[in-house]
Amino acid sequence: MLRKVVYGLLIIFFIAASAAAYAIVSTVNKADEAVVQPIGDLVRQLVLPATPVILPSPSIILRNMEDEARLITVSSEFEKVVTAERNQDVLWGALGETMVFVANGTVVAGIDLRDMNTEDIQVWSPEKVVVHLPEAQIFDDLPVLNNDKSYVVDRDTGLLTRADPDLETQVRQIAEQQLLEDAQNSQLLSIANENAREEIARLLEGLGFPREGIEFVDETPPPAPPYEQEVPKGYAVTPAP
């Protein structure tokens, strides 16, 4: 009889213990869920979005440059005295003619941005861009001679001839060519190159590049390495809207 009573008490004890254990485990699980969920939310709140940096592409920069096409960066006025003679050695100059002409003209120089391609512009970062510009040139297809300031100083004809109506036209053509040659041998192209870099630097500054990060090189630059954006701790890059 005593043995049955003991067995009964043991069964009751095990059932009570199991119920208590289940209750404790359920309470702990609910507590873990209540703690883990807010911690996850907190971590997500602490990781702030960082907008990705979008570098201007060389094609966009080139498109902005090519709006100018020919970039005239310098113009300079030149003057030259040209003397033309013909038939002065015939009959002691009796059939000859001499003309002294003062030529005044304006020569313009610059760069042709249509000579550039995307390889000439390498964007390294938002703070650095490397650019190769074409060499400056004199735009000799533009009018040079200033007719209002150019004039014949003196003109003599021999006793047996009349003034050649085409001589002045020929002298003007020769004078214009000589003015271009004088410009070519001057510092005009050097100044044009310097001014071109200054103009393009201002354009690039307008696109967001700092002046100290704009570098000009004499040859096509090597390709820029892939840009890796620095993201501060606690931030994550998110796609741009």
CYANA upper distance limits for C-alpha pairs under 8 A (distance plus 0.5 A):
  1 MET  CA      5 VAL  CA      7.05
  2 LEU  CA      6 VAL  CA      6.83
  3 ARG  CA      7 TYR  CA      6.77
  4 LYS  CA      8 GLY  CA      6.63
  5 VAL  CA      9 LEU  CA      6.80
  6 VAL  CA     10 LEU  CA      6.76
  7 TYR  CA     11 ILE  CA      6.79
  8 GLY  CA     12 ILE  CA      6.81
  9 LEU  CA     13 PHE  CA      6.64
 10 LEU  CA     14 PHE  CA      6.74
 11 ILE  CA     15 ILE  CA      6.78
 12 ILE  CA     16 ALA  CA      6.72
 13 PHE  CA     17 ALA  CA      6.54
 14 PHE  CA     18 SER  CA      6.58
 15 ILE  CA     19 ALA  CA      6.77
 16 ALA  CA     20 ALA  CA      6.70
 17 ALA  CA     21 ALA  CA      6.63
 18 SER  CA     22 TYR  CA      6.67
 19 ALA  CA     23 ALA  CA      6.75
 20 ALA  CA     24 ILE  CA      6.75
 21 ALA  CA     25 VAL  CA      6.70
 22 TYR  CA     26 SER  CA      6.63
 23 ALA  CA     27 THR  CA      6.72
 24 ILE  CA     28 VAL  CA      6.75
 25 VAL  CA     29 ASN  CA      6.70
 26 SER  CA     30 LYS  CA      6.75
 27 THR  CA     31 ALA  CA      6.67
 28 VAL  CA     32 ASP  CA      6.62
 29 ASN  CA     33 GLU  CA      6.70
 30 LYS  CA     34 ALA  CA      6.60
 31 ALA  CA     35 VAL  CA      6.68
 32 ASP  CA     36 VAL  CA      6.33
 33 GLU  CA     37 GLN  CA      6.45
 34 ALA  CA     38 PRO  CA      7.41
 35 VAL  CA     39 ILE  CA      6.91
 36 VAL  CA     40 GLY  CA      6.69
 37 GLN  CA     41 ASP  CA      6.82
 38 PRO  CA     42 LEU  CA      6.54
 39 ILE  CA     43 VAL  CA      6.69
 40 GLY  CA     44 ARG  CA      6.77
 41 ASP  CA     45 GLN  CA      6.70
 42 LEU  CA     46 LEU  CA      6.67
 43 VAL  CA     47 VAL  CA      6.94
 44 ARG  CA     48 LEU  CA      8.45
 46 LEU  CA    234 GLY  CA      6.99
 47 VAL  CA    234 GLY  CA      5.32
 47 VAL  CA    235 TYR  CA      5.56
 47 VAL  CA    236 ALA  CA      6.95
 48 LEU  CA    234 GLY  CA      6.77
 48 LEU  CA    235 TYR  CA      5.13
 48 LEU  CA    236 ALA  CA      6.77
 49 PRO  CA    235 TYR  CA      6.06
 49 PRO  CA    236 ALA  CA      5.63
 49 PRO  CA    237 VAL  CA      6.38
 49 PRO  CA    238 THR  CA      6.36
 50 ALA  CA    231 VAL  CA      7.72
 50 ALA  CA    235 TYR  CA      6.29
 50 ALA  CA    236 ALA  CA      5.96
 50 ALA  CA    237 VAL  CA      5.10
 50 ALA  CA    238 THR  CA      6.47
 51 THR  CA    237 VAL  CA      6.32
 51 THR  CA    238 THR  CA      6.24
 51 THR  CA    239 PRO  CA      7.30
 51 THR  CA    240 ALA  CA      6.50
 52 PRO  CA    229 GLN  CA      8.01
 52 PRO  CA    237 VAL  CA      6.22
 52 PRO  CA    238 THR  CA      6.93
 52 PRO  CA    239 PRO  CA      6.93
 52 PRO  CA    240 ALA  CA      6.67
 53 VAL  CA    126 PRO  CA      8.32
 53 VAL  CA    229 GLN  CA      7.41
 55 LEU  CA    123 VAL  CA      7.80
 55 LEU  CA    125 SER  CA      7.26
 55 LEU  CA    126 PRO  CA      6.62
 56 PRO  CA     60 ILE  CA      7.11
 56 PRO  CA     61 ILE  CA      7.40
 56 PRO  CA    123 VAL  CA      7.96
 57 SER  CA     61 ILE  CA      6.97
 57 SER  CA    123 VAL  CA      7.80
 58 PRO  CA     62 LEU  CA      6.45
 58 PRO  CA    118 THR  CA      5.83
 58 PRO  CA    119 GLU  CA      8.26
 58 PRO  CA    121 ILE  CA      6.04
 58 PRO  CA    122 GLN  CA      7.17
 58 PRO  CA    123 VAL  CA      7.53
 59 SER  CA     63 ARG  CA      6.55
 59 SER  CA    118 THR  CA      6.23
 60 ILE  CA     64 ASN  CA      6.88
 61 ILE  CA     65 MET  CA      6.87
 61 ILE  CA    204 LEU  CA      8.35
 62 LEU  CA     66 GLU  CA      6.51
 62 LEU  CA    116 MET  CA      8.28
 62 LEU  CA    117 ASN  CA      7.86
 62 LEU  CA    118 THR  CA      7.32
 62 LEU  CA    121 ILE  CA      8.39
 63 ARG  CA     67 ASP  CA      7.00
 64 ASN  CA     68 GLU  CA      8.42
 65 MET  CA     69 ALA  CA      7.71
 65 MET  CA    113 LEU  CA      7.27
 65 MET  CA    200 ILE  CA      8.20
 65 MET  CA    203 LEU  CA      8.25
 66 GLU  CA     70 ARG  CA      8.48
 66 GLU  CA    113 LEU  CA      6.22
 66 GLU  CA    114 ARG  CA      6.92
 68 GLU  CA    113 LEU  CA      7.98
 69 ALA  CA    112 ASP  CA      6.55
 69 ALA  CA    113 LEU  CA      5.76
 69 ALA  CA    114 ARG  CA      6.46
 70 ARG  CA    110 GLY  CA      7.67
 70 ARG  CA    111 ILE  CA      6.52
 70 ARG  CA    112 ASP  CA      4.97
 70 ARG  CA    113 LEU  CA      6.49
 70 ARG  CA    114 ARG  CA      8.05
 71 LEU  CA    110 GLY  CA      5.96
 71 LEU  CA    111 ILE  CA      5.83
 71 LEU  CA    112 ASP  CA      6.62
 71 LEU  CA    113 LEU  CA      7.51
 71 LEU  CA    196 ALA  CA      7.92
 72 ILE  CA    108 VAL  CA      7.29
 72 ILE  CA    109 ALA  CA      6.19
 72 ILE  CA    110 GLY  CA      4.80
 72 ILE  CA    111 ILE  CA      7.17
 72 ILE  CA    192 ALA  CA      8.45
 73 THR  CA    108 VAL  CA      8.32
 73 THR  CA    109 ALA  CA      6.75
 73 THR  CA    110 GLY  CA      5.32
 73 THR  CA    111 ILE  CA      8.14
 73 THR  CA    192 ALA  CA      5.82
 73 THR  CA    193 ASN  CA      8.36
 73 THR  CA    195 ASN  CA      6.07
 73 THR  CA    196 ALA  CA      6.30
 73 THR  CA    199 GLU  CA      8.47
 74 VAL  CA    108 VAL  CA      6.35
 74 VAL  CA    109 ALA  CA      6.04
 74 VAL  CA    110 GLY  CA      7.00
 74 VAL  CA    188 LEU  CA      7.91
 74 VAL  CA    191 ILE  CA      7.61
 74 VAL  CA    192 ALA  CA      5.94
 74 VAL  CA    195 ASN  CA      7.82
 75 SER  CA    106 THR  CA      7.07
 75 SER  CA    107 VAL  CA      6.04
 75 SER  CA    108 VAL  CA      4.65
 75 SER  CA    109 ALA  CA      6.78
 76 SER  CA    106 THR  CA      5.99
 76 SER  CA    107 VAL  CA      5.96
 76 SER  CA    108 VAL  CA      7.02
 76 SER  CA    188 LEU  CA      8.06
 77 GLU  CA    104 ASN  CA      7.72
 77 GLU  CA    105 GLY  CA      6.16
 77 GLU  CA    106 THR  CA      4.82
 77 GLU  CA    107 VAL  CA      6.84
 78 PHE  CA    104 ASN  CA      6.32
 78 PHE  CA    105 GLY  CA      5.93
 78 PHE  CA    106 THR  CA      6.66
 78 PHE  CA    107 VAL  CA      7.93
 78 PHE  CA    179 LEU  CA      6.93
 78 PHE  CA    182 ASP  CA      8.41
 78 PHE  CA    183 ALA  CA      8.06
 79 GLU  CA    102 VAL  CA      7.66
 79 GLU  CA    103 ALA  CA      6.01
 79 GLU  CA    104 ASN  CA      4.87
 79 GLU  CA    105 GLY  CA      6.91
 79 GLU  CA    179 LEU  CA      7.66
 80 LYS  CA    102 VAL  CA      6.39
 80 LYS  CA    103 ALA  CA      5.68
 80 LYS  CA    104 ASN  CA      7.08
 80 LYS  CA    175 ALA  CA      7.90
 80 LYS  CA    178 GLN  CA      8.45
 80 LYS  CA    179 LEU  CA      7.45
 81 VAL  CA    100 VAL  CA      7.50
 81 VAL  CA    101 PHE  CA      6.21
 81 VAL  CA    102 VAL  CA      5.02
 81 VAL  CA    103 ALA  CA      6.58
 82 VAL  CA    100 VAL  CA      6.37
 82 VAL  CA    101 PHE  CA      5.61
 82 VAL  CA    102 VAL  CA      6.76
 82 VAL  CA    103 ALA  CA      7.63
 82 VAL  CA    171 VAL  CA      7.94
 82 VAL  CA    175 ALA  CA      6.81
 83 THR  CA     98 THR  CA      7.79
 83 THR  CA     99 MET  CA      6.20
 83 THR  CA    100 VAL  CA      5.00
 83 THR  CA    101 PHE  CA      6.68
 84 ALA  CA     98 THR  CA      6.19
 84 ALA  CA     99 MET  CA      5.65
 84 ALA  CA    100 VAL  CA      6.99
 84 ALA  CA    171 VAL  CA      7.24
 85 GLU  CA     96 GLY  CA      7.79
 85 GLU  CA     97 GLU  CA      6.20
 85 GLU  CA     98 THR  CA      4.98
 85 GLU  CA     99 MET  CA      7.00
 86 ARG  CA     96 GLY  CA      5.86
 86 ARG  CA     97 GLU  CA      5.90
 86 ARG  CA     98 THR  CA      7.18
 87 ASN  CA     93 GLY  CA      6.97
 87 ASN  CA     95 LEU  CA      6.37
 87 ASN  CA     96 GLY  CA      4.69
 87 ASN  CA     97 GLU  CA      7.22
 88 GLN  CA     92 TRP  CA      7.14
 88 GLN  CA     93 GLY  CA      4.75
 88 GLN  CA     94 ALA  CA      7.99
 88 GLN  CA     95 LEU  CA      7.42
 88 GLN  CA     96 GLY  CA      4.96
 88 GLN  CA     97 GLU  CA      7.25
 89 ASP  CA     93 GLY  CA      6.22
 89 ASP  CA     96 GLY  CA      7.98
 90 VAL  CA     94 ALA  CA      7.26
 90 VAL  CA     95 LEU  CA      6.68
 90 VAL  CA     96 GLY  CA      7.45
 91 LEU  CA     95 LEU  CA      7.22
 93 GLY  CA     97 GLU  CA      8.11
 93 GLY  CA    158 GLY  CA      6.25
 94 ALA  CA    157 THR  CA      8.25
 94 ALA  CA    158 GLY  CA      4.64
 94 ALA  CA    159 LEU  CA      5.49
 94 ALA  CA    160 LEU  CA      5.76
 94 ALA  CA    161 THR  CA      7.48
 95 LEU  CA    157 THR  CA      7.91
 95 LEU  CA    158 GLY  CA      5.57
 95 LEU  CA    159 LEU  CA      7.34
 95 LEU  CA    160 LEU  CA      5.83
 95 LEU  CA    161 THR  CA      5.61
 96 GLY  CA    157 THR  CA      6.41
 96 GLY  CA    158 GLY  CA      5.57
 96 GLY  CA    161 THR  CA      7.51
 97 GLU  CA    155 ARG  CA      7.89
 97 GLU  CA    156 ASP  CA      6.08
 97 GLU  CA    157 THR  CA      4.80
 97 GLU  CA    158 GLY  CA      6.57
 97 GLU  CA    161 THR  CA      8.49
 97 GLU  CA    163 ALA  CA      7.55
 98 THR  CA    154 ASP  CA      8.42
 98 THR  CA    155 ARG  CA      6.06
 98 THR  CA    156 ASP  CA      5.65
 98 THR  CA    157 THR  CA      6.96
 99 MET  CA    152 VAL  CA      7.67
 99 MET  CA    153 VAL  CA      8.18
 99 MET  CA    154 ASP  CA      6.23
 99 MET  CA    155 ARG  CA      4.88
 99 MET  CA    156 ASP  CA      7.05
 99 MET  CA    168 GLU  CA      8.41
100 VAL  CA    152 VAL  CA      6.44
100 VAL  CA    153 VAL  CA      5.91
100 VAL  CA    154 ASP  CA      5.59
100 VAL  CA    155 ARG  CA      6.87
101 PHE  CA    150 SER  CA      8.00
101 PHE  CA    151 TYR  CA      6.39
101 PHE  CA    152 VAL  CA      4.89
101 PHE  CA    153 VAL  CA      6.07
101 PHE  CA    154 ASP  CA      7.73
101 PHE  CA    171 VAL  CA      7.95
102 VAL  CA    150 SER  CA      6.00
102 VAL  CA    151 TYR  CA      5.94
102 VAL  CA    152 VAL  CA      6.71
102 VAL  CA    153 VAL  CA      7.18
103 ALA  CA    145 LEU  CA      7.46
103 ALA  CA    146 ASN  CA      8.19
103 ALA  CA    149 LYS  CA      7.94
103 ALA  CA    150 SER  CA      5.21
103 ALA  CA    151 TYR  CA      7.30
103 ALA  CA    172 ARG  CA      7.95
103 ALA  CA    175 ALA  CA      6.53
103 ALA  CA    176 GLU  CA      7.94
103 ALA  CA    179 LEU  CA      8.49
104 ASN  CA    145 LEU  CA      6.46
104 ASN  CA    146 ASN  CA      6.07
104 ASN  CA    147 ASN  CA      8.18
104 ASN  CA    149 LYS  CA      6.26
104 ASN  CA    150 SER  CA      5.68
105 GLY  CA    144 VAL  CA      5.54
105 GLY  CA    145 LEU  CA      4.66
105 GLY  CA    146 ASN  CA      5.27
105 GLY  CA    149 LYS  CA      8.48
105 GLY  CA    150 SER  CA      8.41
105 GLY  CA    176 GLU  CA      7.95
105 GLY  CA    179 LEU  CA      7.56
106 THR  CA    144 VAL  CA      5.74
106 THR  CA    145 LEU  CA      7.17
106 THR  CA    146 ASN  CA      7.49
107 VAL  CA    138 ILE  CA      7.74
107 VAL  CA    139 PHE  CA      8.20
107 VAL  CA    140 ASP  CA      8.25
107 VAL  CA    144 VAL  CA      6.28
107 VAL  CA    179 LEU  CA      8.40
107 VAL  CA    180 LEU  CA      7.45
107 VAL  CA    183 ALA  CA      7.49
108 VAL  CA    138 ILE  CA      6.49
108 VAL  CA    139 PHE  CA      6.55
108 VAL  CA    140 ASP  CA      8.43
109 ALA  CA    136 ALA  CA      7.13
109 ALA  CA    137 GLN  CA      5.94
109 ALA  CA    138 ILE  CA      4.70
109 ALA  CA    139 PHE  CA      6.11
109 ALA  CA    188 LEU  CA      7.83
109 ALA  CA    189 LEU  CA      7.23
109 ALA  CA    192 ALA  CA      6.60
110 GLY  CA    136 ALA  CA      5.43
110 GLY  CA    137 GLN  CA      6.10
110 GLY  CA    138 ILE  CA      7.13
110 GLY  CA    139 PHE  CA      7.99
110 GLY  CA    189 LEU  CA      8.17
110 GLY  CA    192 ALA  CA      5.87
110 GLY  CA    193 ASN  CA      7.58
110 GLY  CA    196 ALA  CA      7.30
111 ILE  CA    133 LEU  CA      8.42
111 ILE  CA    134 PRO  CA      6.79
111 ILE  CA    135 GLU  CA      6.90
111 ILE  CA    136 ALA  CA      5.14
111 ILE  CA    137 GLN  CA      6.58
111 ILE  CA    192 ALA  CA      8.36
111 ILE  CA    193 ASN  CA      8.22
111 ILE  CA    196 ALA  CA      7.47
112 ASP  CA    134 PRO  CA      7.60
112 ASP  CA    136 ALA  CA      8.24
113 LEU  CA    133 LEU  CA      8.36
113 LEU  CA    134 PRO  CA      7.81
115 ASP  CA    134 PRO  CA      7.09
116 MET  CA    120 ASP  CA      6.90
116 MET  CA    133 LEU  CA      7.52
116 MET  CA    134 PRO  CA      7.28
117 ASN  CA    121 ILE  CA      8.18
118 THR  CA    122 GLN  CA      8.40
119 GLU  CA    220 THR  CA      7.26
119 GLU  CA    221 PRO  CA      7.93
119 GLU  CA    223 PRO  CA      8.03
120 ASP  CA    130 VAL  CA      8.47
120 ASP  CA    131 VAL  CA      6.18
120 ASP  CA    132 HIS  CA      5.46
120 ASP  CA    133 LEU  CA      7.70
120 ASP  CA    220 THR  CA      5.76
120 ASP  CA    221 PRO  CA      6.97
121 ILE  CA    129 VAL  CA      7.65
121 ILE  CA    130 VAL  CA      6.38
121 ILE  CA    131 VAL  CA      5.20
121 ILE  CA    132 HIS  CA      7.08
121 ILE  CA    221 PRO  CA      8.06
122 GLN  CA    129 VAL  CA      6.25
122 GLN  CA    130 VAL  CA      5.66
122 GLN  CA    131 VAL  CA      7.03
122 GLN  CA    221 PRO  CA      7.52
122 GLN  CA    222 PRO  CA      8.22
122 GLN  CA    223 PRO  CA      6.73
122 GLN  CA    224 ALA  CA      6.02
123 VAL  CA    128 LYS  CA      6.85
123 VAL  CA    129 VAL  CA      4.95
123 VAL  CA    130 VAL  CA      6.94
123 VAL  CA    224 ALA  CA      6.77
124 TRP  CA    128 LYS  CA      5.85
124 TRP  CA    129 VAL  CA      6.17
124 TRP  CA    130 VAL  CA      8.14
124 TRP  CA    224 ALA  CA      5.88
124 TRP  CA    225 PRO  CA      7.22
124 TRP  CA    226 PRO  CA      8.15
124 TRP  CA    227 TYR  CA      6.98
125 SER  CA    129 VAL  CA      7.51
125 SER  CA    227 TYR  CA      6.74
126 PRO  CA    208 GLY  CA      8.03
126 PRO  CA    209 PHE  CA      6.88
127 GLU  CA    209 PHE  CA      5.98
127 GLU  CA    210 PRO  CA      6.55
127 GLU  CA    213 GLY  CA      5.91
128 LYS  CA    209 PHE  CA      7.24
128 LYS  CA    210 PRO  CA      8.16
128 LYS  CA    213 GLY  CA      4.86
128 LYS  CA    214 ILE  CA      6.36
128 LYS  CA    215 GLU  CA      8.12
129 VAL  CA    209 PHE  CA      7.99
129 VAL  CA    213 GLY  CA      6.86
129 VAL  CA    214 ILE  CA      5.75
129 VAL  CA    215 GLU  CA      6.79
130 VAL  CA    214 ILE  CA      6.69
130 VAL  CA    215 GLU  CA      5.28
130 VAL  CA    216 PHE  CA      6.33
130 VAL  CA    217 VAL  CA      7.61
130 VAL  CA    221 PRO  CA      7.51
131 VAL  CA    214 ILE  CA      8.18
131 VAL  CA    215 GLU  CA      6.71
131 VAL  CA    216 PHE  CA      5.39
131 VAL  CA    217 VAL  CA      6.69
131 VAL  CA    220 THR  CA      8.30
131 VAL  CA    221 PRO  CA      7.78
132 HIS  CA    216 PHE  CA      6.29
132 HIS  CA    217 VAL  CA      5.70
132 HIS  CA    218 ASP  CA      6.53
132 HIS  CA    219 GLU  CA      6.43
132 HIS  CA    220 THR  CA      6.09
132 HIS  CA    221 PRO  CA      7.39
133 LEU  CA    197 ARG  CA      8.29
133 LEU  CA    216 PHE  CA      7.99
133 LEU  CA    217 VAL  CA      8.22
133 LEU  CA    218 ASP  CA      7.98
135 GLU  CA    193 ASN  CA      7.27
136 ALA  CA    189 LEU  CA      6.34
136 ALA  CA    190 SER  CA      8.26
136 ALA  CA    192 ALA  CA      6.47
136 ALA  CA    193 ASN  CA      5.90
136 ALA  CA    196 ALA  CA      8.42
137 GLN  CA    189 LEU  CA      7.02
138 ILE  CA    184 GLN  CA      8.03
138 ILE  CA    189 LEU  CA      7.84
140 ASP  CA    144 VAL  CA      8.11
140 ASP  CA    180 LEU  CA      7.86
144 VAL  CA    176 GLU  CA      6.90
144 VAL  CA    179 LEU  CA      8.49
144 VAL  CA    180 LEU  CA      8.48
145 LEU  CA    150 SER  CA      7.92
145 LEU  CA    172 ARG  CA      8.35
145 LEU  CA    176 GLU  CA      6.35
146 ASN  CA    150 SER  CA      6.56
147 ASN  CA    151 TYR  CA      8.05
157 THR  CA    161 THR  CA      6.93
157 THR  CA    162 ARG  CA      6.90
157 THR  CA    163 ALA  CA      6.72
158 GLY  CA    162 ARG  CA      8.03
165 PRO  CA    169 THR  CA      8.42
166 ASP  CA    170 GLN  CA      6.82
167 LEU  CA    171 VAL  CA      6.64
168 GLU  CA    172 ARG  CA      6.59
169 THR  CA    173 GLN  CA      6.89
170 GLN  CA    174 ILE  CA      6.76
171 VAL  CA    175 ALA  CA      6.44
172 ARG  CA    176 GLU  CA      6.61
173 GLN  CA    177 GLN  CA      6.89
174 ILE  CA    178 GLN  CA      6.75
175 ALA  CA    179 LEU  CA      6.68
176 GLU  CA    180 LEU  CA      6.91
177 GLN  CA    181 GLU  CA      6.83
178 GLN  CA    182 ASP  CA      6.66
179 LEU  CA    183 ALA  CA      6.73
180 LEU  CA    184 GLN  CA      6.64
181 GLU  CA    185 ASN  CA      6.82
182 ASP  CA    186 SER  CA      6.76
183 ALA  CA    187 GLN  CA      8.15
183 ALA  CA    188 LEU  CA      6.77
184 GLN  CA    188 LEU  CA      7.53
184 GLN  CA    189 LEU  CA      7.68
187 GLN  CA    191 ILE  CA      6.76
188 LEU  CA    192 ALA  CA      6.60
189 LEU  CA    193 ASN  CA      6.67
190 SER  CA    194 GLU  CA      6.94
191 ILE  CA    195 ASN  CA      6.60
192 ALA  CA    196 ALA  CA      6.51
193 ASN  CA    197 ARG  CA      6.92
194 GLU  CA    198 GLU  CA      6.90
195 ASN  CA    199 GLU  CA      6.67
196 ALA  CA    200 ILE  CA      6.67
197 ARG  CA    201 ALA  CA      6.42
197 ARG  CA    216 PHE  CA      7.93
198 GLU  CA    202 ARG  CA      6.83
199 GLU  CA    203 LEU  CA      6.94
200 ILE  CA    204 LEU  CA      6.69
201 ALA  CA    205 GLU  CA      6.61
201 ALA  CA    211 ARG  CA      7.37
201 ALA  CA    214 ILE  CA      7.26
202 ARG  CA    206 GLY  CA      6.83
203 LEU  CA    207 LEU  CA      7.19
204 LEU  CA    208 GLY  CA      7.12
204 LEU  CA    209 PHE  CA      6.28
204 LEU  CA    214 ILE  CA      8.24
205 GLU  CA    209 PHE  CA      5.29
205 GLU  CA    210 PRO  CA      6.34
205 GLU  CA    211 ARG  CA      6.88
209 PHE  CA    213 GLY  CA      7.10
209 PHE  CA    214 ILE  CA      7.47
210 PRO  CA    214 ILE  CA      7.32
217 VAL  CA    221 PRO  CA      7.55
231 VAL  CA    235 TYR  CA      6.75
231 VAL  CA    236 ALA  CA      7.34
231 VAL  CA    237 VAL  CA      7.70
